[in-house]
């Protein structure tokens, strides 16, 4: 299945992705996703939810926040790679 093949990106594609992730609306959207996950992390377990389900949910939420942090850090890493004049 093509979904699970690791794609390779050209330099121009990498810059295009970084540019898209720096757009204010995209940054705002990613931060809102992370905020939603953070709010759910501090919420108590749902009634009837087992400890295992609660821990799994917490890890999924933390994983979502980590993914957003990674996407938001792309702009910083891209800036570091730029030669200074």
C-alpha positions in Angstrom: 0.0 0.0 0.0 1.4 3.4 -1.0 0.4 5.0 2.3 3.1 3.2 4.1 6.0 3.8 1.7 8.5 6.4 2.9 8.4 9.3 0.4 11.4 11.3 -0.5 11.3 15.1 -0.9 13.2 17.4 -3.1 14.8 20.5 -1.6 12.2 22.7 -3.2 9.4 20.5 -1.7 11.0 20.7 1.7 11.1 24.5 1.5 7.5 24.6 0.3 6.4 22.5 3.3 8.4 24.7 5.7 6.9 27.8 4.1 3.3 26.4 4.5 4.0 25.5 8.2 5.1 29.1 8.8 1.8 30.6 7.6 0.0 32.3 10.6 -3.3 30.6 9.9 -1.6 27.1 9.9 0.4 28.0 13.1 -2.9 29.1 14.8 -4.7 26.0 13.7 -1.9 23.7 15.0 -1.8 25.5 18.3 -5.6 25.1 18.6 -5.2 21.4 18.1 -2.5 21.2 20.8 -4.6 23.3 23.1 -7.6 20.9 22.7 -5.5 17.9 23.5 -3.9 19.7 26.5 -7.4 20.5 27.9 -8.4 16.8 27.5 -5.2 15.7 29.3 -6.2 17.5 32.5 -9.7 16.2 32.5 -10.5 13.3 34.8 -11.2 9.9 33.4 -14.7 9.5 31.9 -17.1 7.5 34.0 -16.8 3.8 33.3 -13.4 4.3 31.7 -10.9 1.7 32.8 -7.4 2.7 33.9 -5.9 1.1 30.8 -8.3 3.1 28.5 -7.5 6.3 30.4 -3.7 5.8 30.1 -4.1 4.9 26.4 -6.1 8.1 25.8 -3.6 10.2 27.7 -0.7 8.8 25.6 -2.6 9.5 22.4 -3.2 13.0 23.4 0.4 13.5 24.4 1.4 12.1 21.1 -0.8 14.5 19.3 0.8 17.4 21.2 4.3 16.1 20.4 3.3 15.9 16.7 2.1 19.5 16.7 5.4 20.6 18.5 7.3 18.9 15.8 5.4 20.6 13.0 5.8 24.0 14.7 9.5 23.4 15.2 10.0 23.1 11.4 10.0 26.8 11.0 12.7 27.2 13.6 14.9 24.5 12.1 14.5 26.0 8.7 15.6 29.4 9.9 18.7 27.9 11.5 19.7 26.3 8.2 19.6 29.6 6.4 23.0 31.2 5.9 23.4 34.5 7.7 24.6 37.5 5.8 
